[in-house]
Amino acid sequence: MRSLHIPVICIFFSAILFGCSDTSSISSGIPPQGTPSEPGTPSEPGTPGTPSEPGTPGTPSEPGTPGTPSEPGTPGTPSEPGTPGTPSEPGTPGTPSEPGTPVDPYPEKPDTPSIPKDVAGGIISWLEGIPCTDDINTRNECSYDVVVECKDGVYYVKEDCFQNPDHSTCWNGLGCVSCTPDSTYCKDNDVYTCTSDGMSETLVKSCGDLTCQDGDCPEENNCALDAQFIYLVDDSYNLIKFNPGSPTEDYLSILFSLRNCHTSATPFSMAVDRDANAWVLYQDSTLVKVNIATQACTYVTQFNANGSGLSLFGMAFSLDAIGAKTDTLFIGDQATYGNFGKIDTAAMTYTRLATFPNYYEKTPELTGTGHAKLYAFAPGIYTQHISEIDKATGNVITDYQVPGAGNSINAWAFAHWGGYYFMFETVGSNNKILRFDPNTQQTDTFMEYTPYRVVGAGVSTCAPTVPVIIN
């Protein structure tokens, strides 16, 4: 048994060592079956363990045995890259390098990128690489709560509002302000108004035991419950409620038809008062007052027959003064360049005040606000204008220009709500709603398409002046 076992082992190890590449040398060490021989006597090749080609395991060869230095060097010996802890590029934690350890760190304002807040003129990291033009220096432009300026095509910090305890908010065009310009708001359960430059506020009144809400003491604001929304009228006689603050984005809902109020003409424009009455002007100059809650219609007058000189016009109520409970109906008619005036709704008399600017391409629509302001929207093919109007003189106080609507605009309306200006336009056959933000001076599409060709929009002076959610 032993004489048979040894050759098997030899064959096995030879196969491992030589890869079975030389079978003649392996078989020559096996005696013929049954012929006596000297068992275990080495033959050619040598006995197992004797060095041969390649060398026996453990003897240095190519590659070297594990543990003997070779290429690459043994672990722990310095090489490229250096051993951990040895300074290199980038530097070890705590050692200044690029980027370096923050210098003079300041607490970050929540959700606002960190900037070098103590040094005016520092580069704004989150604007780095964004090109700018030097004409930015002619106005105050905001990036978060930082006023920025442009030097050699790079944005720099002009003023950091967050570090100014008195003027902590940045407002485009004004810079750092202490309150929202031209706003009325609640503070410590009191009603305040902010100046146009945003630098100071004035106490209007205290709500006492009432709860201040949306810049007023709601139980004494003389407003009907339905007076907080925008109302629209289309050329199919539909009276529609538009709630931009809907939490479910169910913005538009038809209330009822105005066809029964006046049947001989379609609606042309509309205004809404603080009692939630819709004043609807029809194409034949007939004015009808509609109670939104009861749907009751009251004939008022027919302007082209009452000697007023009026025919068709856009209109809106504007609060007589901040904190007042009364408002006035202002109009802009379809005469050349558009006459501007007001209507006494008790006596139904018209007073002409001025003429609108001759750069308006089309007859303007109007909207009033709870800030006692009045705005006009003049649509245009090339440029559209949103203008604050001086209610005494008709002069334009501030004019914002928005992109033109093109040749095919054929219906439009306008209303302020929650600090935004909404433009209802039909261009060709597409009915859409645009929204203008006076802070950023940007216009976006609020609704790309609606099924209604809106010809009039009305909003009372009870509507919110800041963004709110209303169910």
C-alpha positions as CSV (number, residue, x, y, z in Angstrom):
1,M,0.0,0.0,0.0
2,R,2.8,2.4,0.8
3,S,4.5,1.8,-2.6
4,L,1.3,2.9,-4.3
5,H,0.6,5.9,-2.1
6,I,3.9,7.6,-2.5
7,P,3.7,8.0,-6.3
8,V,0.2,9.4,-6.0
9,I,1.4,12.0,-3.7
10,C,4.3,12.8,-6.0
11,I,2.0,13.1,-9.0
12,F,-0.4,15.3,-7.0
13,F,2.3,17.7,-5.8
14,S,4.0,17.7,-9.2
15,A,0.7,18.8,-10.8
16,I,0.5,21.6,-8.4
17,L,4.1,22.7,-8.7
18,F,4.6,22.2,-12.4
19,G,1.1,22.6,-13.7
20,C,1.3,19.1,-15.3
21,S,3.5,20.4,-18.0
22,D,6.1,17.5,-18.0
23,T,4.4,14.1,-17.6
24,S,7.4,12.0,-18.6
25,S,9.5,13.0,-15.6
26,I,6.6,12.4,-13.3
27,S,5.9,8.9,-14.6
28,S,9.6,7.8,-14.6
29,G,9.5,7.5,-10.8
30,I,6.8,4.9,-10.8
31,P,8.0,1.2,-11.0
32,P,6.3,-1.3,-13.2
33,Q,3.4,-3.1,-11.5
34,G,4.6,-6.3,-9.8
35,T,8.4,-5.7,-10.5
36,P,10.4,-5.4,-7.3
37,S,12.2,-2.1,-6.9
38,E,13.5,0.1,-4.3
39,P,10.3,1.8,-3.1
40,G,10.7,5.5,-2.4
41,T,14.1,5.8,-4.1
42,P,14.2,9.2,-5.8
43,S,14.4,9.3,-9.5
44,E,14.4,12.0,-12.1
45,P,12.8,14.5,-11.3
46,G,14.1,14.8,-7.7
47,T,12.2,13.9,-4.6
48,P,9.4,16.2,-3.5
49,G,10.6,19.4,-1.8
50,T,13.9,19.6,-3.7
51,P,14.1,23.0,-5.5
52,S,13.4,22.9,-9.1
53,E,12.0,25.3,-11.7
54,P,10.2,27.2,-10.3
55,G,11.7,27.4,-6.8
56,T,10.0,25.9,-3.8
57,P,7.5,28.1,-1.9
58,G,9.2,30.4,0.5
59,T,12.4,30.9,-1.5
60,P,12.7,34.5,-2.8
61,S,11.9,34.7,-6.5
62,E,10.0,36.9,-8.8
63,P,7.8,38.3,-7.4
64,G,9.4,38.5,-3.9
65,T,8.0,36.7,-1.0
66,P,5.4,38.5,1.1
67,G,6.9,40.8,3.6
68,T,10.2,41.5,1.7
69,P,10.3,45.1,0.4
70,S,9.6,45.4,-3.2
71,E,7.5,47.6,-5.5
72,P,5.1,48.8,-4.2
73,G,6.7,49.4,-0.7
74,T,5.5,47.5,2.3
75,P,2.5,49.0,4.2
76,G,3.6,51.6,6.7
77,T,6.6,52.8,4.8
78,P,6.1,56.4,3.5
79,S,5.3,56.5,-0.2
80,E,3.0,58.3,-2.5
81,P,0.4,59.2,-1.2
82,G,1.8,60.0,2.3
83,T,0.7,58.2,5.3
84,P,-2.5,59.4,7.1
85,G,-1.8,62.3,9.4
86,T,1.1,63.7,7.4
87,P,0.2,67.2,5.9
88,S,-0.6,67.0,2.2
89,E,-3.0,68.5,-0.3
90,P,-5.6,69.2,1.1
91,G,-4.3,69.9,4.6
92,T,-5.3,67.8,7.5
93,P,-8.5,68.8,9.4
94,G,-8.0,71.9,11.4
95,T,-5.0,73.1,9.4
96,P,-5.9,76.1,7.1
97,S,-6.0,75.1,3.4
98,E,-8.3,75.7,0.4
99,P,-11.0,76.1,1.4
100,G,-9.8,77.5,4.7
101,T,-11.3,77.2,8.1
102,P,-14.2,79.8,8.5
103,V,-12.8,83.2,9.7
104,D,-14.9,85.3,12.1
105,P,-18.0,83.0,11.8
106,Y,-21.4,84.4,12.4
107,P,-24.7,82.7,13.2
108,E,-26.5,81.8,10.0
109,K,-30.0,83.1,9.4
110,P,-32.2,80.0,9.0
111,D,-32.5,78.9,5.3
112,T,-30.1,81.6,4.2
113,P,-26.6,80.9,2.9
114,S,-23.7,82.0,5.0
115,I,-21.8,85.1,3.9
116,P,-19.0,87.2,5.3
117,K,-21.5,89.3,7.3
118,D,-19.0,91.8,8.9
119,V,-17.3,93.1,5.7
120,A,-19.2,95.1,3.1
121,G,-17.8,94.4,-0.3
122,G,-17.2,90.7,0.4
123,I,-17.9,88.3,-2.5
124,I,-21.3,86.5,-2.2
125,S,-20.4,82.8,-2.5
126,W,-23.8,81.6,-3.8
127,L,-23.7,84.2,-6.6
128,E,-20.1,83.4,-7.5
129,G,-19.7,82.7,-11.2
130,I,-23.0,84.3,-12.1
131,P,-22.3,87.3,-14.4
132,C,-23.7,90.7,-13.7
133,T,-23.8,94.1,-15.3
134,D,-22.6,97.3,-13.8
135,D,-25.9,99.0,-14.2
136,I,-27.0,97.1,-11.2
137,N,-25.3,99.8,-9.2
138,T,-28.1,102.2,-10.2
139,R,-30.6,100.4,-8.1
140,N,-30.8,98.3,-4.9
141,E,-31.1,94.7,-5.8
142,C,-31.6,91.9,-3.3
143,S,-30.3,88.4,-2.9
144,Y,-32.0,86.9,0.2
145,D,-31.5,89.7,2.8
146,V,-28.4,91.2,1.2
147,V,-28.2,94.3,-1.0
148,V,-25.8,93.5,-3.8
149,E,-23.8,95.5,-6.3
150,C,-21.8,94.6,-9.4
151,K,-18.1,95.3,-9.8
152,D,-16.2,94.1,-12.9
153,G,-18.9,91.6,-13.6
154,V,-18.9,90.1,-10.0
155,Y,-21.6,90.4,-7.3
156,Y,-20.4,92.0,-4.0
157,V,-22.2,92.7,-0.7
158,K,-23.3,96.3,-0.6
159,E,-25.2,96.0,2.7
160,D,-26.2,93.0,4.8
161,C,-29.7,93.7,6.1
162,F,-29.6,90.7,8.6
163,Q,-26.9,92.6,10.6
164,N,-29.0,95.7,10.8
165,P,-31.5,95.4,13.7
166,D,-33.6,98.3,12.4
167,H,-33.8,97.4,8.7
168,S,-33.5,93.7,8.6
169,T,-35.3,92.9,5.3
170,C,-34.1,93.6,1.8
171,W,-36.6,95.1,-0.7
172,N,-35.9,95.3,-4.4
173,G,-35.4,98.9,-5.4
174,L,-35.2,100.2,-1.8
175,G,-32.5,98.1,-0.1
176,C,-32.8,97.3,3.6
177,V,-36.2,98.2,5.1
178,S,-37.8,97.9,8.4
179,C,-41.3,97.0,7.2
180,T,-43.1,96.1,4.0
181,P,-43.6,99.3,2.0
182,D,-47.1,100.7,1.7
183,S,-48.5,97.9,3.8
184,T,-51.0,97.7,6.6
185,Y,-50.4,94.9,9.1
186,C,-50.9,93.6,12.6
187,K,-48.3,94.0,15.3
188,D,-48.9,93.3,19.0
189,N,-52.6,93.2,18.3
190,D,-52.5,96.8,16.9
191,V,-52.8,97.9,13.3
192,Y,-49.8,99.6,11.7
193,T,-49.1,101.1,8.3
194,C,-45.6,101.2,6.7
195,T,-44.3,104.2,4.7
196,S,-43.6,104.0,1.0
197,D,-39.8,103.8,1.6
198,G,-40.2,101.0,4.1
199,M,-38.2,102.9,6.8
200,S,-40.9,103.6,9.4
201,E,-44.3,102.5,10.6
202,T,-47.2,104.4,12.1
203,L,-49.8,103.1,14.6
204,V,-53.3,103.3,13.0
205,K,-55.4,101.9,15.8
206,S,-55.4,99.3,18.5
207,C,-57.8,96.4,18.3
208,G,-58.3,96.2,22.1
209,D,-60.3,93.1,23.0
210,L,-60.7,92.2,19.3
211,T,-58.1,90.1,17.5
212,C,-56.1,92.0,14.8
213,Q,-56.3,90.1,11.5
214,D,-54.9,91.0,8.1
215,G,-54.2,94.6,9.1
216,D,-57.6,95.3,10.6
217,C,-59.8,94.6,13.6
218,P,-62.2,92.3,11.7
219,E,-65.3,92.7,13.8
220,E,-65.4,96.4,13.2
221,N,-64.2,96.6,9.6
222,N,-67.7,97.1,8.1
223,C,-67.1,94.3,5.6
224,A,-69.5,91.6,4.4
225,L,-68.2,88.1,4.6
226,D,-68.3,87.6,0.8
227,A,-66.3,90.8,0.3
228,Q,-62.9,89.2,0.8
229,F,-62.7,87.5,-2.6
230,I,-62.2,88.5,-6.2
231,Y,-65.3,88.2,-8.5
232,L,-65.2,87.8,-12.2
233,V,-67.8,88.2,-15.0
234,D,-67.4,86.5,-18.4
235,D,-69.1,87.2,-21.7
236,S,-71.5,84.3,-21.1
237,Y,-73.1,86.2,-18.1
238,N,-71.4,83.9,-15.4
239,L,-70.6,85.5,-12.1
240,I,-67.5,83.6,-10.8
241,K,-65.7,83.6,-7.5
242,F,-61.9,83.6,-7.7
243,N,-60.1,82.7,-4.5
244,P,-56.3,82.9,-5.0
245,G,-55.9,81.8,-1.3
246,S,-57.7,78.4,-1.7
247,P,-55.7,75.7,0.1
248,T,-57.0,73.1,-2.3
249,E,-56.2,75.1,-5.5
250,D,-59.9,75.1,-6.4
251,Y,-59.6,78.7,-7.4
252,L,-62.6,79.3,-9.6
253,S,-66.3,78.5,-9.0
254,I,-69.4,79.7,-10.9
255,L,-71.9,81.3,-8.5
256,F,-74.9,82.2,-10.8
257,S,-75.9,83.7,-14.1
258,L,-76.4,87.5,-14.5
259,R,-78.5,86.9,-17.6
260,N,-81.7,87.6,-15.6
261,C,-80.4,91.0,-14.4
262,H,-80.1,92.4,-17.9
263,T,-80.8,90.5,-21.1
264,S,-80.3,93.0,-23.9
265,A,-76.4,93.2,-23.7
266,T,-73.5,91.2,-22.4
267,P,-71.3,92.4,-19.5
268,F,-68.4,94.8,-20.1
269,S,-66.8,95.4,-16.7
270,M,-67.4,95.1,-12.9
271,A,-66.5,96.5,-9.5
272,V,-67.3,95.2,-6.0
273,D,-68.0,97.2,-2.8
274,R,-67.5,96.5,0.9
275,D,-71.1,95.1,1.2
276,A,-70.3,92.5,-1.4
277,N,-72.4,94.2,-4.1
278,A,-71.2,93.6,-7.7
279,W,-71.6,96.7,-9.9
280,V,-71.9,95.3,-13.4
281,L,-71.7,97.5,-16.5
282,Y,-73.2,96.0,-19.7
283,Q,-72.2,96.7,-23.3
284,D,-75.2,99.1,-23.8
285,S,-74.0,101.3,-20.8
286,T,-76.5,99.9,-18.4
287,L,-75.2,99.7,-14.8
288,V,-76.8,97.1,-12.5
289,K,-76.0,96.5,-8.8
290,V,-76.1,92.8,-7.8
291,N,-76.1,91.5,-4.3
292,I,-73.7,88.5,-4.4
293,A,-75.3,86.8,-1.3
294,T,-78.9,87.0,-2.4
295,Q,-78.5,87.3,-6.2
296,A,-80.9,90.3,-6.2
297,C,-80.4,92.7,-9.1
298,T,-81.1,96.5,-8.9
299,Y,-81.1,98.7,-12.0
300,V,-79.0,101.8,-11.4
301,T,-78.8,103.9,-14.6
302,Q,-78.0,103.8,-18.3
303,F,-75.0,106.1,-18.7
304,N,-75.2,106.9,-22.4
305,A,-78.7,108.3,-21.7
306,N,-78.2,110.1,-18.4
307,G,-76.2,113.1,-19.7
308,S,-73.0,112.1,-17.9
309,G,-71.0,111.8,-21.1
310,L,-70.0,108.3,-20.1
311,S,-70.5,105.1,-22.1
312,L,-68.2,102.2,-21.4
313,F,-65.5,102.2,-18.8
314,G,-63.4,100.1,-16.4
315,M,-64.0,100.7,-12.7
316,A,-62.9,99.9,-9.1
317,F,-63.6,101.0,-5.5
318,S,-60.7,102.5,-3.5
319,L,-60.7,103.1,0.2
320,D,-60.9,106.8,1.1
321,A,-58.2,106.6,3.7
322,I,-56.2,104.0,5.6
323,G,-58.5,102.7,8.3
324,A,-61.6,104.3,6.8
325,K,-64.9,102.5,6.4
326,T,-65.9,104.2,3.2
327,D,-64.7,104.0,-0.4
328,T,-65.1,105.7,-3.8
329,L,-65.8,104.3,-7.2
330,F,-63.2,105.4,-9.8
331,I,-63.5,104.9,-13.6
332,G,-61.4,105.0,-16.7
333,D,-63.5,105.4,-19.9
334,Q,-63.0,104.4,-23.5
335,A,-62.5,108.0,-24.8
336,T,-59.2,108.8,-26.5
337,Y,-56.4,107.9,-24.1
338,G,-59.1,107.2,-21.5
339,N,-60.7,109.8,-19.2
340,F,-60.1,109.3,-15.5
341,G,-62.8,110.2,-13.0
342,K,-65.0,109.2,-10.1
343,I,-68.7,108.4,-9.5
344,D,-70.8,109.3,-6.5
345,T,-72.8,106.1,-6.1
346,A,-75.4,107.8,-4.0
347,A,-76.2,110.6,-6.4
348,M,-74.9,108.8,-9.5
349,T,-73.0,111.8,-10.6
350,Y,-69.7,111.7,-12.5
351,T,-66.6,114.0,-11.9
352,R,-63.9,114.0,-14.5
353,L,-60.4,114.3,-12.9
354,A,-57.8,113.8,-15.7
355,T,-56.7,111.9,-18.8
356,F,-54.7,108.7,-18.6
357,P,-51.2,108.7,-20.1
358,N,-51.0,108.6,-23.9
359,Y,-48.5,105.7,-23.8
360,Y,-51.3,103.4,-22.8
361,E,-52.1,101.2,-25.8
362,K,-55.6,100.2,-24.7
363,T,-58.3,101.3,-22.3
364,P,-57.2,100.6,-18.7
365,E,-58.9,98.5,-16.1
366,L,-58.8,99.6,-12.4
367,T,-58.4,98.0,-9.0
368,G,-58.3,99.5,-5.5
369,T,-56.7,98.2,-2.3
370,G,-57.2,98.2,1.5
371,H,-54.2,100.6,1.6
372,A,-56.4,103.3,0.0
373,K,-54.5,103.1,-3.3
374,L,-55.7,102.8,-6.9
375,Y,-54.0,101.0,-9.7
376,A,-54.6,100.8,-13.5
377,F,-53.8,98.0,-15.8
378,A,-53.3,99.0,-19.5
379,P,-52.9,96.0,-21.7
380,G,-50.8,96.3,-24.8
381,I,-49.4,94.4,-27.8
382,Y,-45.8,95.2,-27.0
383,T,-45.8,96.5,-23.4
384,Q,-48.4,96.3,-20.7
385,H,-48.5,98.8,-17.8
386,I,-49.5,98.4,-14.1
387,S,-49.6,102.0,-12.7
388,E,-50.3,103.4,-9.3
389,I,-52.6,106.4,-9.9
390,D,-52.9,109.6,-7.9
391,K,-56.6,109.7,-7.1
392,A,-56.7,113.4,-6.9
393,T,-54.8,114.3,-10.1
394,G,-54.8,111.2,-12.2
395,N,-51.0,111.3,-12.4
396,V,-49.0,108.1,-12.5
397,I,-47.0,107.7,-9.3
398,T,-45.3,104.4,-10.1
399,D,-45.4,102.5,-13.4
400,Y,-44.4,98.8,-13.8
401,Q,-44.0,97.4,-17.3
402,V,-44.8,93.8,-18.0
403,P,-44.4,91.8,-21.2
404,G,-46.9,92.6,-24.0
405,A,-49.8,90.3,-24.8
406,G,-49.4,90.3,-28.7
407,N,-51.8,91.3,-31.4
408,S,-54.6,88.9,-30.5
409,I,-55.5,90.1,-27.0
410,N,-59.3,90.7,-27.1
411,A,-60.4,90.7,-23.4
412,W,-58.9,91.7,-20.1
413,A,-59.6,92.5,-16.5
414,F,-57.6,93.3,-13.4
415,A,-57.7,92.9,-9.6
416,H,-55.4,93.2,-6.6
417,W,-55.4,90.5,-3.9
418,G,-53.0,89.5,-1.1
419,G,-50.2,91.8,-2.3
420,Y,-50.3,90.6,-5.9
421,Y,-51.9,91.9,-9.1
422,F,-53.9,89.5,-11.2
423,M,-54.4,90.0,-14.9
424,F,-57.1,88.1,-16.7
425,E,-56.4,88.0,-20.4
426,T,-57.8,86.3,-23.4
427,V,-55.2,86.1,-26.2
428,G,-56.7,84.5,-29.3
429,S,-58.9,81.8,-27.8
430,N,-56.8,81.1,-24.8
431,N,-58.1,82.4,-21.4
432,K,-55.4,82.7,-18.8
433,I,-54.6,84.3,-15.5
434,L,-51.2,86.1,-14.9
435,R,-49.9,87.3,-11.5
436,F,-47.5,90.2,-11.0
437,D,-45.4,90.6,-7.8
438,P,-44.5,94.2,-7.2
439,N,-41.6,93.2,-4.9
440,T,-39.7,91.1,-7.4
441,Q,-41.3,92.9,-10.4
442,Q,-41.8,89.5,-12.0
443,T,-44.9,88.1,-13.8
444,D,-45.8,84.5,-13.7
445,T,-48.7,82.4,-15.1
446,F,-51.1,81.6,-12.3
447,M,-53.4,79.6,-14.5
448,E,-52.4,78.6,-18.0
449,Y,-56.0,78.0,-19.1
450,T,-59.5,78.7,-17.9
451,P,-62.8,78.0,-19.6
452,Y,-64.0,81.6,-19.0
453,R,-63.4,84.7,-21.3
454,V,-63.3,87.2,-18.4
455,V,-64.4,90.7,-19.3
456,G,-64.6,92.2,-15.8
457,A,-63.1,91.7,-12.4
458,G,-64.0,93.3,-9.1
459,V,-62.5,93.2,-5.6
460,S,-63.5,95.1,-2.6
461,T,-61.3,97.1,-0.3
462,C,-62.0,94.4,2.3
463,A,-59.8,91.9,0.4
464,P,-56.5,90.8,2.0
465,T,-53.5,93.0,1.3
466,V,-51.0,90.2,2.2
467,P,-51.0,86.6,1.2
468,V,-53.4,84.5,3.2
469,I,-55.2,81.1,3.0
470,I,-59.0,81.3,2.9
471,N,-61.3,78.3,2.6
